[in-house]
Amino acid sequence: MRPHRHEETPMSLAEPAPLRNDGLRFDLHGSEREILDGADLFARKELYPLSARMDAEEWWPDGIFEKIGQAGYFGVTASPEEGGAGADLMTSGLVLQAFARWNHALALSWVAHENLCLNNILRNASEAQRRKFIPALCSGRAIGALGLTEPGAGSDALGSMRTTARRDGDHYILNGTKIYITNGPVADLLLVYAKTAPDLGAKGISAFIVEKDFPGFKVAQKLVKMGFRGSQTAELVFEDCRVPTENLIGRENGGVGIVMSGLDLERAMIAPLCLGISERALELSIEYAKTREQFGRPIAEFQMIQAKIADMYVWVETMRTFTYRCLAAVNDLEVGGGGRGTVHALTAASVMYAAETMGRVLSEAVQIHGGSGYIWESEINRLYRSSKLLEIGAGTTEVRKIIIAGELLR
């Protein structure tokens, strides 16, 4: 990976050691630990100072993606020739884990760009499309997003999709609406799904790269959220939006395979986001318990507080084990793979466990902080408000249970 430009960063991400992808990962190798530590140091210096204002104002820091790109933290899975690192999904997950510790809103925007858009294009686009779009995404000059969810079609994103794409000469004409799109208000490129053969249902979906200046595309409204504030979210509208045929990803009506493979990778990548947030919550809780005094002594001396911290530690460590195991399992998932079988159940289980466990960690963290944790401006409150989204996004907890049971009972 390109060298970092921060002298204090302990290493670049160059030439990571080969990974054991046997699905039995429980901890990090030496080079992986250095990757995590380097990303942590960068995030603590460059991303953490932005977090309070992003939350308070739903503010987007212009230029931050280019700074992340300059440091080498975009295009983790892209080749050096394309401007990337030539690394793997495990490396990408470690970067996300570190970023989530210090600015979870930017971490969410990072993964929407890096995984949902860039990596999906990387895995499914033609060589010409990769040459055209990947370098700008790797550098951070272009911000990416994924356009899948629609109003009234959350968990049934494919079956209820109403956005259509009609062939018109050397263009497709897109009409429809997408909602809850992370990076939507600031995106330069969007990987958008639309029905090219509505009568075929989910088998009639195609994937397109939509550029923000295409006629007929607009951001209908920026959405203000409870948590992950500052990570920009929008409703997008396509009104006779003209998309060149060369921006079709894969073959016409072949989008369902791209969606399903991408969803498994997305779920695997949400788990490290949960892990990073939970690690920070545990750290804050330990610090607070040591310094907050009641009845003449630190509350860390009270057995009830000790029990909460012990529970939080166990939850974080089990979350870590499951997260790394799942990342290792999908690390070399073939193009078009996923959406079925053991890996489909595993990714659903990983994100379900991580999201639910993060909720327990954050609830106990606020309880330890007491009244100060209930104040909106406090960091622990900011983390607490993030928890619910990850039980909803990329398939709700309930959908994840259906996936797991369906694969086990097949």
VEXDOMAR-248806 format. One record per residue (C-alpha): residue number from 0; z, y, x. Coordinates in steps of 0.25 Angstrom, whole numbers, plus 5000, padded with zeros to 4 digits. Layout:
BEGIN
SITE   sedren      Z      Y      X
SITE      NUM      Z      Y      X
...
This chain:
BEGIN
SITE   sedren      Z      Y      X
SITE        0   5000   5000   5000
SITE        1   4998   5014   5005
SITE        2   5009   5019   5013
SITE        3   5019   5028   5006
SITE        4   5020   5043   5010
SITE        5   5035   5043   5009
SITE        6   5041   5041   5023
SITE        7   5054   5037   5017
SITE        8   5048   5025   5009
SITE        9   5051   5013   5017
SITE       10   5038   5006   5017
SITE       11   5024   5007   5011
SITE       12   5019   4996   5001
SITE       13   5009   4991   5011
SITE       14   5007   4976   5012
SITE       15   5018   4970   5004
SITE       16   5022   4956   5007
SITE       17   5015   4945   4999
SITE       18   5023   4942   4987
SITE       19   5028   4929   4981
SITE       20   5022   4928   4968
SITE       21   5028   4915   4963
SITE       22   5036   4922   4951
SITE       23   5049   4919   4958
SITE       24   5052   4933   4964
SITE       25   5067   4937   4964
SITE       26   5067   4948   4974
SITE       27   5058   4957   4983
SITE       28   5053   4954   4997
SITE       29   5055   4964   5008
SITE       30   5042   4971   5007
SITE       31   5044   4972   4992
SITE       32   5058   4978   4994
SITE       33   5052   4989   5003
SITE       34   5041   4992   4992
SITE       35   5052   4993   4982
SITE       36   5061   5002   4991
SITE       37   5049   5011   4995
SITE       38   5045   5013   4980
SITE       39   5060   5016   4977
SITE       40   5060   5026   4988
SITE       41   5048   5033   4983
SITE       42   5052   5033   4969
SITE       43   5066   5039   4972
SITE       44   5060   5050   4980
SITE       45   5048   5054   4972
SITE       46   5050   5048   4957
SITE       47   5065   5050   4955
SITE       48   5065   5065   4956
SITE       49   5055   5066   4944
SITE       50   5062   5056   4935
SITE       51   5072   5066   4928
SITE       52   5062   5076   4925
SITE       53   5052   5066   4920
SITE       54   5062   5061   4910
SITE       55   5067   5075   4905
SITE       56   5053   5081   4903
SITE       57   5044   5069   4901
SITE       58   5038   5075   4914
SITE       59   5026   5069   4922
SITE       60   5027   5073   4937
SITE       61   5012   5076   4940
SITE       62   5008   5070   4954
SITE       63   5018   5059   4954
SITE       64   5008   5048   4953
SITE       65   5000   5054   4965
SITE       66   5013   5054   4973
SITE       67   5016   5039   4969
SITE       68   5002   5036   4973
SITE       69   5003   5043   4986
SITE       70   5015   5034   4989
SITE       71   5007   5022   4986
SITE       72   5014   5017   4974
SITE       73   5001   5016   4965
SITE       74   4991   5006   4965
SITE       75   5001   4995   4970
SITE       76   4992   4984   4966
SITE       77   4979   4991   4970
SITE       78   4972   4988   4983
SITE       79   4973   4998   4995
SITE       80   4958   5001   4993
SITE       81   4960   5006   4979
SITE       82   4972   5015   4984
SITE       83   4983   5005   4980
SITE       84   4993   4996   4988
SITE       85   4987   4982   4987
SITE       86   5001   4977   4982
SITE       87   5005   4969   4970
SITE       88   5012   4970   4957
SITE       89   5025   4966   4963
SITE       90   5024   4979   4972
SITE       91   5020   4987   4960
SITE       92   5033   4982   4952
SITE       93   5042   4986   4964
SITE       94   5036   5000   4964
SITE       95   5039   5001   4949
SITE       96   5053   4996   4951
SITE       97   5056   5007   4961
SITE       98   5049   5018   4953
SITE       99   5057   5014   4941
SITE      100   5070   5016   4948
SITE      101   5068   5031   4950
SITE      102   5058   5036   4940
SITE      103   5055   5026   4929
SITE      104   5046   5035   4921
SITE      105   5037   5036   4933
SITE      106   5038   5021   4935
SITE      107   5033   5019   4921
SITE      108   5021   5028   4924
SITE      109   5019   5022   4937
SITE      110   5018   5008   4931
SITE      111   5009   5012   4920
SITE      112   5000   5018   4930
SITE      113   5001   5007   4941
SITE      114   5002   4995   4933
SITE      115   4997   4997   4919
SITE      116   4985   5005   4923
SITE      117   4982   5004   4938
SITE      118   4985   4989   4940
SITE      119   4978   4985   4927
SITE      120   4965   4993   4931
SITE      121   4966   4986   4945
SITE      122   4967   4972   4939
SITE      123   4956   4974   4929
SITE      124   4946   4985   4933
SITE      125   4933   4983   4940
SITE      126   4931   4987   4954
SITE      127   4924   5000   4950
SITE      128   4936   5004   4941
SITE      129   4946   5001   4951
SITE      130   4939   5009   4962
SITE      131   4938   5021   4951
SITE      132   4952   5021   4946
SITE      133   4962   5013   4955
SITE      134   4963   5023   4967
SITE      135   4967   5035   4958
SITE      136   4977   5026   4951
SITE      137   4983   5022   4965
SITE      138   4984   5036   4970
SITE      139   4991   5041   4957
SITE      140   4980   5052   4955
SITE      141   4977   5045   4942
SITE      142   4988   5040   4933
SITE      143   4985   5028   4925
SITE      144   4990   5022   4911
SITE      145   4988   5011   4902
SITE      146   4983   5013   4887
SITE      147   4987   5001   4879
SITE      148   4997   5004   4868
SITE      149   4993   5010   4855
SITE      150   5000   5016   4843
SITE      151   5005   5005   4834
SITE      152   5001   4994   4845
SITE      153   5012   4993   4855
SITE      154   5015   4978   4856
SITE      155   5002   4974   4850
SITE      156   4994   4983   4859
SITE      157   4982   4974   4859
SITE      158   4981   4969   4845
SITE      159   4984   4983   4839
SITE      160   4975   4991   4849
SITE      161   4967   5001   4842
SITE      162   4960   5009   4853
SITE      163   4946   5005   4854
SITE      164   4935   5006   4864
SITE      165   4920   5006   4859
SITE      166   4909   5005   4869
SITE      167   4899   5017   4869
SITE      168   4889   5016   4879
SITE      169   4895   5017   4893
SITE      170   4908   5021   4887
SITE      171   4919   5016   4878
SITE      172   4925   5024   4867
SITE      173   4940   5023   4866
SITE      174   4948   5027   4853
SITE      175   4962   5025   4851
SITE      176   4977   5028   4855
SITE      177   4986   5023   4865
SITE      178   5001   5026   4865
SITE      179   5013   5025   4874
SITE      180   5004   5026   4886
SITE      181   5012   5028   4899
SITE      182   5005   5038   4908
SITE      183   4996   5042   4897
SITE      184   4998   5057   4898
SITE      185   4995   5058   4913
SITE      186   4986   5046   4914
SITE      187   4972   5048   4921
SITE      188   4968   5033   4919
SITE      189   4971   5024   4907
SITE      190   4969   5009   4906
SITE      191   4966   5009   4891
SITE      192   4964   4997   4881
SITE      193   4955   4998   4869
SITE      194   4948   4988   4859
SITE      195   4934   4986   4862
SITE      196   4932   4975   4852
SITE      197   4943   4978   4841
SITE      198   4939   4966   4833
SITE      199   4943   4957   4845
SITE      200   4958   4962   4845
SITE      201   4965   4961   4858
SITE      202   4953   4954   4864
SITE      203   4944   4966   4862
SITE      204   4952   4976   4871
SITE      205   4947   4983   4883
SITE      206   4953   4991   4894
SITE      207   4948   5004   4899
SITE      208   4951   5015   4909
SITE      209   4952   5028   4902
SITE      210   4952   5041   4910
SITE      211   4960   5053   4905
SITE      212   4948   5062   4905
SITE      213   4939   5053   4896
SITE      214   4935   5060   4883
SITE      215   4943   5056   4871
SITE      216   4956   5052   4879
SITE      217   4968   5060   4877
SITE      218   4983   5060   4878
SITE      219   4988   5061   4863
SITE      220   5002   5064   4866
SITE      221   5013   5062   4877
SITE      222   5024   5054   4872
SITE      223   5039   5057   4875
SITE      224   5048   5045   4878
SITE      225   5062   5041   4878
SITE      226   5061   5035   4892
SITE      227   5052   5035   4904
SITE      228   5050   5050   4901
SITE      229   5040   5056   4911
SITE      230   5032   5044   4911
SITE      231   5021   5050   4902
SITE      232   5017   5042   4889
SITE      233   5006   5046   4879
SITE      234   4998   5043   4867
SITE      235   4983   5042   4871
SITE      236   4971   5044   4862
SITE      237   4957   5039   4864
SITE      238   4947   5047   4855
SITE      239   4933   5042   4858
SITE      240   4937   5041   4873
SITE      241   4925   5038   4881
SITE      242   4928   5028   4892
SITE      243   4917   5023   4902
SITE      244   4913   5009   4901
SITE      245   4916   5007   4916
SITE      246   4931   5010   4912
SITE      247   4932   4997   4905
SITE      248   4942   4988   4912
SITE      249   4937   4974   4912
SITE      250   4928   4969   4901
SITE      251   4927   4974   4887
SITE      252   4937   4967   4878
SITE      253   4944   4961   4890
SITE      254   4956   4971   4890
SITE      255   4967   4961   4884
SITE      256   4968   4953   4897
SITE      257   4970   4967   4905
SITE      258   4981   4970   4895
SITE      259   4988   4957   4895
SITE      260   4988   4956   4910
SITE      261   4992   4970   4912
SITE      262   5004   4969   4902
SITE      263   5010   4957   4910
SITE      264   5009   4966   4923
SITE      265   5015   4978   4915
SITE      266   5027   4970   4910
SITE      267   5029   4965   4924
SITE      268   5029   4979   4929
SITE      269   5039   4984   4919
SITE      270   5050   4976   4924
SITE      271   5051   4983   4937
SITE      272   5051   4996   4930
SITE      273   5063   4991   4922
SITE      274   5070   4986   4935
SITE      275   5069   4999   4942
SITE      276   5075   5007   4931
SITE      277   5086   4996   4930
SITE      278   5089   4997   4945
SITE      279   5090   5012   4944
SITE      280   5100   5011   4932
SITE      281   5109   5001   4939
SITE      282   5109   5010   4951
SITE      283   5113   5022   4943
SITE      284   5123   5015   4935
SITE      285   5130   5010   4948
SITE      286   5130   5024   4954
SITE      287   5136   5030   4941
SITE      288   5147   5019   4940
SITE      289   5151   5022   4954
SITE      290   5152   5037   4952
SITE      291   5157   5038   4938
SITE      292   5172   5038   4936
SITE      293   5180   5035   4924
SITE      294   5195   5033   4923
SITE      295   5196   5038   4938
SITE      296   5187   5028   4944
SITE      297   5172   5024   4945
SITE      298   5166   5017   4933
SITE      299   5160   5007   4943
SITE      300   5175   5001   4944
SITE      301   5175   4997   4929
SITE      302   5171   4983   4926
SITE      303   5163   4987   4914
SITE      304   5154   4995   4922
SITE      305   5153   4985   4933
SITE      306   5149   4975   4923
SITE      307   5138   4984   4918
SITE      308   5133   4986   4932
SITE      309   5133   4971   4935
SITE      310   5125   4968   4923
SITE      311   5115   4979   4926
SITE      312   5114   4973   4940
SITE      313   5111   4959   4935
SITE      314   5101   4964   4925
SITE      315   5093   4972   4936
SITE      316   5093   4961   4945
SITE      317   5088   4951   4935
SITE      318   5077   4961   4931
SITE      319   5073   4962   4945
SITE      320   5071   4947   4947
SITE      321   5063   4946   4934
SITE      322   5055   4958   4938
SITE      323   5051   4953   4951
SITE      324   5048   4939   4946
SITE      325   5038   4945   4936
SITE      326   5031   4954   4945
SITE      327   5029   4943   4955
SITE      328   5024   4934   4944
SITE      329   5013   4944   4940
SITE      330   5010   4949   4954
SITE      331   4997   4942   4955
SITE      332   4994   4941   4940
SITE      333   4979   4939   4940
SITE      334   4970   4949   4933
SITE      335   4969   4945   4918
SITE      336   4982   4937   4920
SITE      337   4994   4939   4911
SITE      338   4996   4940   4896
SITE      339   4999   4926   4895
SITE      340   5008   4915   4902
SITE      341   5020   4915   4910
SITE      342   5017   4928   4916
SITE      343   5016   4935   4903
SITE      344   5030   4930   4899
SITE      345   5036   4933   4912
SITE      346   5031   4948   4912
SITE      347   5036   4950   4897
SITE      348   5049   4943   4901
SITE      349   5051   4952   4914
SITE      350   5049   4965   4907
SITE      351   5057   4961   4894
SITE      352   5069   4957   4903
SITE      353   5067   4969   4912
SITE      354   5066   4979   4901
SITE      355   5078   4973   4893
SITE      356   5087   4972   4905
SITE      357   5083   4986   4909
SITE      358   5089   4991   4895
SITE      359   5102   4984   4898
SITE      360   5103   4990   4912
SITE      361   5100   5004   4907
SITE      362   5110   5002   4895
SITE      363   5121   4998   4904
SITE      364   5117   5009   4914
SITE      365   5119   5020   4903
SITE      366   5132   5014   4899
SITE      367   5137   5015   4913
SITE      368   5133   5030   4914
SITE      369   5140   5033   4901
SITE      370   5137   5047   4895
SITE      371   5129   5051   4907
SITE      372   5120   5040   4905
SITE      373   5117   5045   4890
SITE      374   5113   5058   4895
SITE      375   5097   5060   4895
SITE      376   5096   5066   4909
SITE      377   5103   5055   4916
SITE      378   5095   5045   4924
SITE      379   5101   5033   4918
SITE      380   5098   5039   4904
SITE      381   5083   5040   4909
SITE      382   5083   5026   4913
SITE      383   5089   5021   4900
SITE      384   5079   5028   4892
SITE      385   5068   5020   4899
SITE      386   5073   5006   4895
SITE      387   5067   5005   4881
SITE      388   5052   5007   4885
SITE      389   5052   4995   4894
SITE      390   5056   4986   4882
SITE      391   5044   4991   4874
SITE      392   5033   4994   4884
SITE      393   5023   4983   4888
SITE      394   5027   4975   4876
SITE      395   5040   4976   4870
SITE      396   5052   4967   4873
SITE      397   5049   4959   4860
SITE      398   5034   4957   4864
SITE      399   5039   4952   4878
SITE      400   5048   4942   4871
SITE      401   5036   4937   4863
SITE      402   5027   4936   4875
SITE      403   5038   4928   4883
SITE      404   5041   4918   4871
SITE      405   5026   4917   4868
SITE      406   5023   4912   4882
SITE      407   5035   4903   4883
SITE      408   5032   4897   4870
SITE      409   5017   4895   4872
